[in-house]
Amino acid sequence: MPVVLYGPAYSTYTRTARLALEEKGIAYDLREVDTLAGDGQKAEHLARHPWGKVPVLEHDGFFLYETVAITRYVDEGMPGSALQPADVRRRARMAQVGAVLDNYGWSPMVITIFVQRVVVPMRGGTPDQTAIDAALPEAQRVLATIEGLMDGEEFLLGGALSLADLHLVPILDYFARTADGRTALDRHPRLSAWWERIEQRPSVMLTRPSFG
């Protein structure tokens, strides 16, 4: 049964879905949908996702969007090592970490700080320092919160990789490419140690965007 993932390699959420597929050992076809170039609003993609977002998973004629739904479907419906804790409280923590990142982390860490520090200069612009200064306290609060929720050493939750780790990887990867991000991360030794370990993981290296 073929697995197709629609979305650009640079998207944090597409990458989380790819990480889940890689960790499960599932072969898939990544079909780039360049949302920055407007591809998400083309009729072909709007037929897959009514808001033109990414990623979208196609599995044997079954279409699914929203990253949390995709990663849970991949984990529960496909063979391979489990990516969700068996313990109900750790599963709840996993969902909590994902929600914290979606609601409070992604925008300041990626859309503001990474974009202003990396993408804007790549395009010949000048970073908006006011926006960065406003975003940094929010990013720092997220890092402190995630570190406070950690109850594992090698991984965020317990002794096994979970969807919480895969949700954080793409966001922290972009954030840590900036001097602001590295400085903020250094203030959180457990989270820093987690990052040093997990960024060497084969799935993380394989899916890492090359630009920036």
ROSE-4610 file (N, C-alpha, C; in Angstrom, 1 decimal, always signed):
// ROSE-4610
residu = [M/M/M/P/P/P/V/V/V/V/V/V/L/L/L/Y/Y/Y/G/G/G/P/P/P/A/A/A/Y/Y/Y/S/S/S/T/T/T/Y/Y/Y/T/T/T/R/R/R/T/T/T/A/A/A/R/R/R/L/L/L/A/A/A/L/L/L/E/E/E/E/E/E/K/K/K/G/G/G/I/I/I/A/A/A/Y/Y/Y/D/D/D/L/L/L/R/R/R/E/E/E/V/V/V/D/D/D/T/T/T/L/L/L/A/A/A/G/G/G/D/D/D/G/G/G/Q/Q/Q/K/K/K/A/A/A/E/E/E/H/H/H/L/L/L/A/A/A/R/R/R/H/H/H/P/P/P/W/W/W/G/G/G/K/K/K/V/V/V/P/P/P/V/V/V/L/L/L/E/E/E/H/H/H/D/D/D/G/G/G/F/F/F/F/F/F/L/L/L/Y/Y/Y/E/E/E/T/T/T/V/V/V/A/A/A/I/I/I/T/T/T/R/R/R/Y/Y/Y/V/V/V/D/D/D/E/E/E/G/G/G/M/M/M/P/P/P/G/G/G/S/S/S/A/A/A/L/L/L/Q/Q/Q/P/P/P/A/A/A/D/D/D/V/V/V/R/R/R/R/R/R/R/R/R/A/A/A/R/R/R/M/M/M/A/A/A/Q/Q/Q/V/V/V/G/G/G/A/A/A/V/V/V/L/L/L/D/D/D/N/N/N/Y/Y/Y/G/G/G/W/W/W/S/S/S/P/P/P/M/M/M/V/V/V/I/I/I/T/T/T/I/I/I/F/F/F/V/V/V/Q/Q/Q/R/R/R/V/V/V/V/V/V/V/V/V/P/P/P/M/M/M/R/R/R/G/G/G/G/G/G/T/T/T/P/P/P/D/D/D/Q/Q/Q/T/T/T/A/A/A/I/I/I/D/D/D/A/A/A/A/A/A/L/L/L/P/P/P/E/E/E/A/A/A/Q/Q/Q/R/R/R/V/V/V/L/L/L/A/A/A/T/T/T/I/I/I/E/E/E/G/G/G/L/L/L/M/M/M/D/D/D/G/G/G/E/E/E/E/E/E/F/F/F/L/L/L/L/L/L/G/G/G/G/G/G/A/A/A/L/L/L/S/S/S/L/L/L/A/A/A/D/D/D/L/L/L/H/H/H/L/L/L/V/V/V/P/P/P/I/I/I/L/L/L/D/D/D/Y/Y/Y/F/F/F/A/A/A/R/R/R/T/T/T/A/A/A/D/D/D/G/G/G/R/R/R/T/T/T/A/A/A/L/L/L/D/D/D/R/R/R/H/H/H/P/P/P/R/R/R/L/L/L/S/S/S/A/A/A/W/W/W/W/W/W/E/E/E/R/R/R/I/I/I/E/E/E/Q/Q/Q/R/R/R/P/P/P/S/S/S/V/V/V/M/M/M/L/L/L/T/T/T/R/R/R/P/P/P/S/S/S/F/F/F/G/G/G]
num = [1/1/1/2/2/2/3/3/3/4/4/4/5/5/5/6/6/6/7/7/7/8/8/8/9/9/9/10/10/10/11/11/11/12/12/12/13/13/13/14/14/14/15/15/15/16/16/16/17/17/17/18/18/18/19/19/19/20/20/20/21/21/21/22/22/22/23/23/23/24/24/24/25/25/25/26/26/26/27/27/27/28/28/28/29/29/29/30/30/30/31/31/31/32/32/32/33/33/33/34/34/34/35/35/35/36/36/36/37/37/37/38/38/38/39/39/39/40/40/40/41/41/41/42/42/42/43/43/43/44/44/44/45/45/45/46/46/46/47/47/47/48/48/48/49/49/49/50/50/50/51/51/51/52/52/52/53/53/53/54/54/54/55/55/55/56/56/56/57/57/57/58/58/58/59/59/59/60/60/60/61/61/61/62/62/62/63/63/63/64/64/64/65/65/65/66/66/66/67/67/67/68/68/68/69/69/69/70/70/70/71/71/71/72/72/72/73/73/73/74/74/74/75/75/75/76/76/76/77/77/77/78/78/78/79/79/79/80/80/80/81/81/81/82/82/82/83/83/83/84/84/84/85/85/85/86/86/86/87/87/87/88/88/88/89/89/89/90/90/90/91/91/91/92/92/92/93/93/93/94/94/94/95/95/95/96/96/96/97/97/97/98/98/98/99/99/99/100/100/100/101/101/101/102/102/102/103/103/103/104/104/104/105/105/105/106/106/106/107/107/107/108/108/108/109/109/109/110/110/110/111/111/111/112/112/112/113/113/113/114/114/114/115/115/115/116/116/116/117/117/117/118/118/118/119/119/119/120/120/120/121/121/121/122/122/122/123/123/123/124/124/124/125/125/125/126/126/126/127/127/127/128/128/128/129/129/129/130/130/130/131/131/131/132/132/132/133/133/133/134/134/134/135/135/135/136/136/136/137/137/137/138/138/138/139/139/139/140/140/140/141/141/141/142/142/142/143/143/143/144/144/144/145/145/145/146/146/146/147/147/147/148/148/148/149/149/149/150/150/150/151/151/151/152/152/152/153/153/153/154/154/154/155/155/155/156/156/156/157/157/157/158/158/158/159/159/159/160/160/160/161/161/161/162/162/162/163/163/163/164/164/164/165/165/165/166/166/166/167/167/167/168/168/168/169/169/169/170/170/170/171/171/171/172/172/172/173/173/173/174/174/174/175/175/175/176/176/176/177/177/177/178/178/178/179/179/179/180/180/180/181/181/181/182/182/182/183/183/183/184/184/184/185/185/185/186/186/186/187/187/187/188/188/188/189/189/189/190/190/190/191/191/191/192/192/192/193/193/193/194/194/194/195/195/195/196/196/196/197/197/197/198/198/198/199/199/199/200/200/200/201/201/201/202/202/202/203/203/203/204/204/204/205/205/205/206/206/206/207/207/207/208/208/208/209/209/209/210/210/210/211/211/211/212/212/212]
x = [+0.8/+0.0/+0.9/+0.9/+1.8/+1.5/+2.5/+2.4/+3.0/+2.2/+2.6/+2.5/+3.5/+3.4/+3.6/+2.6/+2.6/+3.0/+4.1/+4.6/+6.0/+6.5/+7.9/+8.8/+10.0/+11.0/+11.3/+11.2/+11.6/+10.5/+9.3/+8.2/+8.5/+8.4/+8.6/+7.6/+6.3/+5.3/+5.4/+5.8/+6.1/+7.2/+8.2/+9.3/+8.9/+8.1/+7.6/+6.9/+6.1/+5.4/+6.5/+7.5/+8.5/+9.3/+9.6/+10.3/+9.6/+8.2/+7.5/+7.6/+7.5/+7.6/+9.0/+10.0/+11.4/+11.6/+11.1/+11.3/+10.6/+9.4/+8.7/+9.2/+10.1/+10.7/+9.8/+8.9/+7.9/+8.4/+8.4/+8.8/+7.7/+8.1/+7.1/+7.7/+6.8/+7.1/+6.8/+7.9/+7.7/+7.4/+6.2/+5.9/+5.9/+6.8/+7.0/+5.8/+5.3/+4.3/+4.8/+5.4/+6.1/+5.1/+4.7/+3.7/+4.2/+5.5/+6.0/+5.8/+5.8/+5.6/+4.1/+3.3/+1.8/+1.2/+2.0/+1.5/+0.4/+0.4/-0.7/-2.1/-2.1/-3.4/-3.9/-3.1/-3.5/-4.7/-5.5/-6.7/-6.4/-5.3/-4.9/-4.6/-4.0/-3.7/-4.9/-5.6/-6.8/-7.8/-7.8/-8.6/-8.2/-6.9/-6.4/-6.6/-6.4/-6.5/-7.3/-8.4/-9.3/-8.6/-7.6/-6.9/-5.6/-5.2/-4.0/-2.7/-2.9/-1.7/-1.0/+0.1/+0.9/+1.2/+1.5/+1.5/+0.1/+0.0/-1.1/-0.6/-1.2/-0.7/-1.8/-1.3/-2.1/-1.6/-2.5/-2.2/-3.2/-2.9/-3.8/-5.2/-5.2/-6.5/-7.1/-6.5/-7.0/-6.2/-6.8/-6.2/-6.4/-5.3/-5.4/-4.5/-5.0/-4.2/-4.3/-3.5/-3.2/-2.1/-1.0/+0.2/+0.0/-0.7/-1.0/-1.8/-2.8/-3.6/-2.7/-1.9/-1.0/+0.0/+0.7/+1.7/+1.0/-0.1/-0.8/-1.3/-1.8/-2.2/-1.0/+0.1/+1.4/+1.8/+1.7/+2.2/+1.2/-0.1/-1.1/-1.4/-1.3/-1.8/-0.7/+0.6/+1.7/+2.6/+3.3/+4.3/+5.5/+6.2/+7.4/+7.3/+8.3/+8.4/+7.3/+6.7/+5.7/+6.3/+5.6/+6.0/+5.2/+4.3/+3.5/+3.7/+3.9/+4.0/+2.8/+3.1/+2.0/+1.3/+2.0/+1.5/+0.6/-0.6/-1.6/-1.1/-0.4/+0.1/+1.2/+2.0/+3.0/+2.4/+1.4/+0.7/+0.1/-0.5/-1.0/+0.0/+1.2/+2.3/+2.8/+2.8/+3.2/+2.3/+0.9/+0.0/+0.2/+0.5/+0.7/+1.9/+3.0/+4.2/+3.9/+3.2/+2.8/+2.0/+1.0/+0.1/+0.9/+1.8/+2.6/+3.4/+4.0/+4.8/+4.0/+2.8/+1.9/+1.4/+1.0/+0.3/+1.2/+2.4/+3.3/+4.7/+5.1/+6.6/+6.8/+6.0/+6.3/+6.4/+5.5/+5.5/+6.7/+6.9/+8.1/+9.4/+9.6/+10.9/+11.2/+10.2/+10.4/+10.0/+8.8/+8.2/+8.8/+9.2/+9.8/+11.3/+11.9/+13.3/+14.1/+13.7/+14.5/+14.3/+13.1/+12.8/+13.6/+13.5/+14.2/+15.7/+16.2/+17.7/+18.3/+17.6/+18.2/+17.5/+16.2/+15.6/+15.6/+15.3/+15.3/+16.7/+17.8/+19.1/+19.4/+18.9/+19.1/+18.5/+17.4/+16.7/+17.1/+18.2/+18.7/+18.1/+17.3/+16.7/+17.4/+16.8/+17.4/+16.5/+17.0/+16.1/+15.4/+14.2/+13.4/+13.7/+14.6/+15.1/+13.9/+13.0/+11.9/+11.1/+10.8/+10.1/+10.8/+12.1/+12.9/+12.9/+13.1/+13.1/+11.8/+10.7/+9.4/+9.2/+9.8/+9.6/+10.5/+11.6/+12.6/+12.0/+11.4/+10.8/+9.8/+9.0/+8.1/+8.8/+9.9/+10.6/+11.3/+11.8/+12.5/+11.5/+10.3/+9.3/+9.0/+8.9/+8.6/+9.7/+11.0/+12.1/+12.1/+11.8/+11.8/+10.6/+9.5/+8.3/+8.6/+9.1/+9.4/+10.4/+11.5/+12.5/+11.8/+10.9/+10.2/+9.3/+8.8/+8.0/+8.7/+10.0/+10.8/+10.9/+10.7/+10.9/+11.8/+12.5/+13.4/+14.8/+15.8/+17.1/+17.5/+17.5/+17.8/+16.7/+15.4/+14.3/+13.5/+12.5/+11.8/+10.9/+10.3/+9.4/+9.8/+10.2/+10.6/+11.8/+11.9/+13.1/+13.0/+12.0/+11.8/+11.4/+11.8/+11.4/+9.9/+9.4/+7.9/+7.6/+6.4/+5.9/+6.3/+6.4/+6.8/+8.2/+9.1/+10.5/+10.4/+9.6/+9.5/+8.8/+8.0/+7.3/+8.3/+9.2/+10.1/+11.3/+11.8/+13.0/+13.0/+12.0/+12.1/+12.1/+11.3/+11.2/+12.5/+13.1/+14.3/+15.5/+15.4/+16.5/+16.6/+15.5/+15.5/+16.0/+15.4/+15.7/+17.2/+17.7/+19.2/+20.1/+19.6/+20.5/+20.8/+20.1/+20.3/+21.1/+21.9/+22.7/+21.7/+20.6/+19.6/+19.1/+18.8/+18.4/+19.4/+20.6/+21.7/+21.9/+21.9/+22.1/+20.9/+19.7/+18.6/+18.6/+19.0/+19.1/+20.1/+21.2/+22.3/+21.9/+20.8/+20.3/+19.6/+19.4/+18.6/+19.4/+20.2/+21.2/+20.6/+19.4/+18.9/+18.3/+17.7/+17.2/+18.3/+19.4/+20.6/+21.2/+21.3/+21.9/+21.0/+19.7/+18.7/+19.0/+19.1/+19.3/+20.6/+21.7/+23.0/+22.9/+22.1/+21.9/+21.0/+19.9/+18.9/+19.2/+20.0/+20.3/+21.3/+21.9/+22.7/+21.9/+20.7/+19.9/+19.7/+19.8/+19.7/+18.5/+17.3/+16.1/+16.2/+16.8/+16.9/+17.9/+19.0/+20.0/+19.4/+18.7/+18.2/+17.2/+16.4/+15.3/+15.6/+16.8/+17.2/+17.3/+16.5/+16.6/+18.0/+18.4/+19.7/+19.9/+18.8/+19.0/+19.1/+19.7/+19.8/+21.1]
y = [-1.2/+0.0/+1.2/+2.0/+3.2/+4.3/+4.9/+6.0/+7.3/+8.3/+9.6/+10.7/+11.5/+12.7/+13.9/+14.8/+16.1/+17.2/+17.9/+19.0/+19.3/+20.5/+20.8/+20.3/+19.9/+19.4/+20.4/+21.7/+22.8/+23.0/+22.4/+22.6/+21.8/+22.5/+21.8/+20.6/+20.9/+19.9/+18.7/+19.0/+18.0/+17.1/+17.7/+17.0/+16.1/+16.6/+15.7/+14.5/+14.6/+13.5/+12.5/+13.1/+12.3/+11.6/+12.2/+11.6/+10.4/+10.5/+9.3/+8.2/+8.5/+7.4/+6.8/+7.6/+7.1/+6.2/+6.7/+5.9/+4.6/+4.5/+3.3/+2.4/+3.0/+2.2/+2.0/+3.0/+3.0/+3.7/+3.1/+3.7/+4.7/+5.9/+6.9/+7.7/+8.4/+9.3/+10.7/+11.5/+12.9/+13.7/+14.3/+15.1/+16.6/+17.3/+18.7/+19.6/+20.3/+21.3/+22.6/+23.5/+24.6/+25.7/+25.7/+26.6/+28.1/+28.3/+29.7/+30.2/+29.4/+29.8/+29.8/+29.5/+29.5/+28.2/+27.1/+25.8/+25.3/+25.7/+25.2/+25.7/+26.8/+27.4/+27.0/+26.1/+25.6/+24.6/+24.5/+23.7/+22.2/+21.7/+20.3/+20.1/+21.0/+20.8/+21.2/+22.2/+22.5/+21.3/+20.5/+19.3/+18.3/+18.4/+17.5/+18.2/+19.5/+20.2/+21.5/+21.7/+22.8/+24.2/+24.2/+25.4/+25.6/+24.6/+24.6/+24.5/+23.8/+23.6/+22.3/+22.1/+20.9/+20.4/+19.1/+18.0/+17.4/+16.6/+15.7/+14.3/+13.3/+11.9/+11.2/+10.5/+9.6/+8.2/+7.3/+5.9/+5.0/+4.4/+3.5/+4.1/+5.4/+6.0/+6.8/+6.7/+7.4/+8.7/+9.8/+11.1/+11.6/+12.2/+12.7/+13.9/+14.9/+16.1/+16.4/+17.4/+17.7/+16.8/+17.3/+16.6/+15.6/+16.0/+15.1/+13.9/+14.1/+13.0/+12.1/+12.7/+11.9/+11.0/+11.6/+10.9/+9.8/+10.0/+8.9/+7.8/+8.2/+7.2/+6.3/+7.0/+6.2/+5.3/+5.8/+4.9/+3.8/+4.1/+3.0/+2.1/+2.6/+1.8/+1.2/+1.4/+0.8/+0.1/-0.9/-1.7/-0.9/-1.4/-0.7/-0.4/+0.1/+0.4/+1.5/+1.3/+2.2/+3.6/+4.6/+6.0/+6.8/+6.0/+6.6/+5.8/+6.5/+5.7/+4.9/+3.7/+2.8/+3.4/+4.1/+4.7/+5.9/+5.9/+6.9/+8.3/+8.5/+9.8/+10.3/+9.4/+9.8/+10.2/+9.4/+9.8/+11.1/+11.4/+12.8/+13.8/+13.6/+14.5/+14.7/+13.6/+13.7/+14.7/+14.5/+15.4/+16.9/+17.0/+18.3/+19.0/+18.3/+18.9/+19.3/+18.5/+18.9/+20.1/+20.2/+21.4/+22.7/+22.5/+23.7/+24.2/+23.3/+23.7/+24.3/+23.7/+24.3/+25.7/+25.8/+27.1/+28.2/+27.8/+28.8/+28.8/+27.7/+27.6/+27.9/+27.3/+27.4/+28.8/+29.6/+31.0/+31.8/+32.0/+32.8/+32.2/+30.9/+30.2/+30.1/+29.8/+29.6/+30.8/+31.1/+32.2/+33.5/+33.8/+35.1/+35.0/+34.3/+34.3/+33.7/+32.5/+31.9/+32.6/+33.0/+33.7/+35.1/+35.8/+37.1/+37.0/+36.0/+35.8/+35.1/+34.2/+33.4/+33.7/+33.7/+33.8/+35.2/+36.2/+37.6/+38.0/+37.7/+38.1/+37.3/+36.1/+35.3/+36.0/+36.7/+37.4/+38.9/+39.2/+40.6/+41.6/+41.2/+42.1/+42.3/+43.1/+43.4/+42.8/+42.0/+41.4/+42.5/+42.2/+43.1/+42.8/+43.6/+43.4/+43.5/+44.4/+44.6/+43.3/+42.7/+41.4/+40.3/+40.3/+39.3/+39.5/+40.7/+41.0/+40.6/+40.8/+40.4/+38.9/+38.2/+36.8/+36.0/+36.5/+35.7/+35.3/+36.2/+35.7/+34.6/+34.6/+33.5/+32.2/+32.3/+31.2/+30.6/+31.4/+31.0/+30.3/+30.8/+30.2/+28.8/+28.7/+27.3/+26.4/+26.8/+25.9/+25.5/+26.4/+26.1/+25.2/+25.4/+24.5/+23.1/+23.0/+21.6/+20.9/+21.6/+21.0/+20.6/+21.4/+21.0/+19.8/+19.5/+18.4/+17.1/+17.2/+16.0/+15.1/+13.8/+12.8/+11.7/+11.9/+10.9/+11.5/+10.7/+11.2/+11.2/+10.1/+10.1/+10.7/+10.5/+11.1/+12.0/+12.7/+13.6/+12.9/+11.8/+11.1/+9.7/+9.3/+7.9/+7.5/+6.1/+5.6/+5.3/+5.8/+5.5/+6.8/+6.8/+7.9/+8.0/+9.2/+9.3/+10.5/+10.6/+11.7/+13.1/+13.2/+14.4/+14.8/+13.9/+14.2/+14.6/+13.9/+14.2/+15.5/+16.0/+17.3/+18.4/+18.2/+19.2/+19.3/+18.2/+18.3/+19.3/+19.4/+20.4/+21.9/+22.1/+23.5/+23.9/+23.0/+23.3/+23.4/+22.6/+22.6/+24.0/+24.5/+25.9/+26.9/+26.8/+27.8/+27.8/+26.6/+26.5/+26.9/+27.2/+27.7/+29.2/+29.8/+31.2/+31.4/+32.5/+32.8/+32.9/+33.6/+33.7/+32.4/+31.5/+30.2/+29.4/+29.4/+28.6/+29.2/+30.5/+31.1/+30.7/+30.7/+30.3/+28.9/+28.0/+26.6/+26.3/+27.0/+26.7/+26.9/+27.7/+27.9/+26.7/+25.7/+24.5/+23.3/+22.9/+21.8/+20.4/+20.1/+18.8/+18.8/+19.9/+20.0/+20.1/+20.8/+20.9/+19.5/+18.7/+17.4/+16.5/+16.6/+15.9/+16.3/+17.5/+18.0/+17.4/+17.5/+17.0/+15.5/+14.7/+13.3/+13.1/+13.7/+13.4/+13.9/+15.0/+15.5/+14.6/+13.6/+12.7/+11.4/+11.4/+10.2/+10.2/+9.0/+8.9/+9.5/+9.4/+10.0/+11.5/+12.0/+13.5/+14.0/+13.3/+13.8/+13.7/+12.6/+12.3/+13.4/+13.9/+14.8/+16.2/+16.5/+17.9/+18.8/+19.9/+20.8/+21.3/+21.5/+21.9/+23.4/+24.2/+25.6/+26.3/+27.4/+28.2/+27.7]
z = [+0.0/+0.0/+0.0/-1.1/-1.2/-0.2/+0.3/+1.2/+0.5/+0.4/-0.2/+0.8/+1.0/+1.9/+1.0/+1.1/+0.4/+1.3/+0.9/+1.7/+1.4/+1.7/+1.4/+2.5/+2.1/+3.0/+4.1/+3.8/+4.7/+5.8/+5.6/+6.6/+7.9/+9.0/+10.3/+10.5/+10.1/+10.3/+9.3/+8.1/+7.1/+7.7/+8.3/+8.8/+9.9/+10.8/+11.9/+11.4/+10.3/+9.7/+9.1/+8.4/+7.8/+8.9/+10.0/+11.1/+11.6/+11.8/+12.2/+11.2/+9.9/+8.9/+8.9/+9.0/+9.1/+10.3/+11.4/+12.7/+12.6/+11.9/+11.8/+10.7/+9.9/+8.8/+7.6/+7.4/+6.3/+5.1/+4.0/+2.7/+2.3/+1.8/+1.4/+0.3/-0.4/-1.5/-1.1/-0.9/-0.5/-1.8/-1.9/-3.1/-2.6/-3.1/-2.6/-3.0/-2.1/-2.3/-1.7/-2.5/-2.1/-1.6/-0.4/+0.1/+0.1/+0.2/+0.1/-1.3/-2.3/-3.7/-4.1/-3.1/-3.4/-3.9/-3.9/-4.3/-3.5/-2.2/-1.3/-1.7/-2.4/-2.8/-4.2/-4.8/-6.1/-5.9/-6.9/-6.8/-6.5/-7.0/-6.8/-5.3/-4.7/-3.2/-2.4/-2.8/-2.0/-2.0/-3.0/-3.0/-1.9/-1.5/-0.4/+1.0/+1.0/+2.3/+2.1/+2.7/+2.4/+2.7/+3.6/+3.9/+3.2/+2.4/+1.6/+2.5/+3.6/+4.5/+4.2/+4.9/+4.8/+6.2/+6.3/+5.3/+5.1/+4.0/+3.8/+3.5/+4.2/+4.0/+3.1/+2.1/+1.3/+1.5/+1.9/+2.2/+1.6/+0.4/-0.2/-0.4/-0.9/-1.2/-0.1/+1.1/+2.3/+2.5/+2.5/+2.7/+4.1/+4.7/+6.1/+6.2/+6.8/+7.1/+8.6/+9.1/+10.4/+11.0/+11.4/+11.7/+12.9/+13.9/+15.0/+14.6/+13.7/+13.2/+12.4/+11.5/+10.7/+11.5/+12.4/+13.2/+14.0/+14.6/+15.3/+14.4/+13.2/+12.3/+11.9/+11.6/+11.2/+12.3/+13.5/+14.7/+14.9/+14.9/+15.3/+14.1/+12.9/+11.8/+10.9/+11.3/+10.5/+11.4/+10.8/+11.6/+12.1/+13.1/+13.6/+15.0/+15.6/+17.0/+17.4/+18.6/+19.0/+19.3/+18.9/+19.1/+20.1/+20.8/+21.9/+23.1/+24.3/+25.5/+25.9/+26.5/+26.9/+28.1/+29.0/+30.2/+29.8/+30.4/+30.0/+30.4/+31.5/+31.9/+31.0/+30.5/+29.6/+28.2/+27.8/+26.6/+26.7/+27.8/+28.0/+28.0/+28.6/+28.5/+27.1/+26.3/+24.9/+24.2/+24.4/+23.8/+24.3/+25.5/+26.1/+25.5/+25.3/+24.7/+23.3/+22.5/+21.2/+21.2/+22.1/+22.1/+22.5/+23.5/+23.9/+22.7/+21.9/+20.8/+19.7/+19.4/+18.4/+18.8/+20.0/+20.4/+20.9/+21.4/+22.0/+21.5/+20.8/+20.4/+19.0/+18.1/+16.7/+16.2/+16.5/+16.0/+16.4/+17.7/+18.1/+17.7/+17.8/+17.6/+16.1/+15.3/+13.8/+13.0/+13.1/+12.2/+12.5/+13.7/+14.0/+14.1/+15.0/+15.3/+14.1/+13.7/+12.6/+11.3/+11.0/+9.8/+9.8/+10.9/+10.9/+10.9/+11.6/+11.7/+10.4/+9.8/+8.7/+7.4/+7.3/+6.0/+5.5/+6.3/+5.9/+5.3/+6.0/+5.4/+4.1/+4.0/+2.8/+1.6/+1.9/+0.8/+0.7/+1.4/+1.3/+2.2/+3.1/+4.1/+5.4/+6.2/+7.5/+8.6/+9.5/+10.6/+11.4/+11.8/+12.6/+14.1/+14.6/+16.0/+17.0/+16.8/+17.7/+17.8/+16.6/+16.6/+17.3/+17.1/+17.8/+19.3/+19.7/+21.1/+21.8/+21.1/+21.6/+21.7/+20.7/+20.6/+21.6/+21.9/+22.7/+24.1/+24.8/+26.1/+26.0/+24.9/+24.7/+24.3/+23.5/+23.2/+24.4/+25.2/+26.5/+27.4/+27.5/+28.3/+27.8/+26.5/+26.0/+26.3/+26.1/+26.5/+27.9/+28.8/+30.3/+30.6/+29.9/+30.1/+29.7/+28.4/+27.9/+28.8/+29.2/+30.1/+31.4/+31.9/+33.2/+33.0/+31.8/+31.6/+31.3/+31.1/+30.8/+32.0/+31.7/+32.7/+32.3/+31.2/+30.7/+30.6/+30.3/+30.1/+28.7/+28.0/+26.6/+25.7/+26.1/+25.4/+26.3/+25.7/+26.5/+27.6/+27.2/+28.1/+28.3/+29.4/+29.7/+28.9/+28.7/+28.1/+26.6/+25.9/+24.5/+23.7/+22.5/+21.6/+21.5/+21.5/+21.3/+20.3/+20.0/+19.1/+19.7/+21.0/+21.6/+21.1/+21.1/+20.5/+19.1/+18.3/+16.9/+16.6/+17.5/+17.3/+17.6/+18.6/+19.0/+18.0/+17.5/+16.7/+15.6/+14.7/+13.6/+14.1/+15.1/+15.7/+16.3/+17.2/+17.8/+16.9/+15.8/+14.8/+14.2/+13.8/+13.2/+14.2/+15.4/+16.5/+16.8/+16.9/+17.3/+16.2/+15.0/+13.9/+14.1/+15.0/+15.3/+16.6/+16.7/+17.9/+19.1/+18.9/+19.9/+20.5/+19.5/+19.9/+20.7/+20.2/+20.9/+22.3/+22.4/+23.8/+24.7/+24.2/+25.0/+25.4/+24.4/+24.7/+25.7/+25.7/+26.6/+28.1/+28.3/+29.7/+30.2/+29.4/+29.8/+29.5/+30.5/+30.3/+29.9/+30.5/+30.1/+28.7/+28.3/+27.0/+26.0/+26.3/+25.5/+25.3/+26.3/+26.2/+25.3/+25.5/+24.6/+23.2/+22.9/+21.5/+20.9/+21.7/+21.2/+20.9/+21.6/+21.3/+20.1/+20.1/+19.1/+17.7/+17.6/+16.3/+15.5/+16.2/+15.6/+15.1/+15.4/+15.1/+13.6/+13.0/+11.5/+10.9/+11.5/+10.9/+10.9/+12.0/+12.1/+11.0/+10.9/+9.9/+8.5/+8.2/+6.9/+6.4/+7.4/+7.1/+7.3/+7.6/+7.9/+6.7/+6.6/+5.5/+5.3/+4.1/+3.8/+3.7/+3.6/+3.5/+4.8/+4.9/+6.2/+6.9]
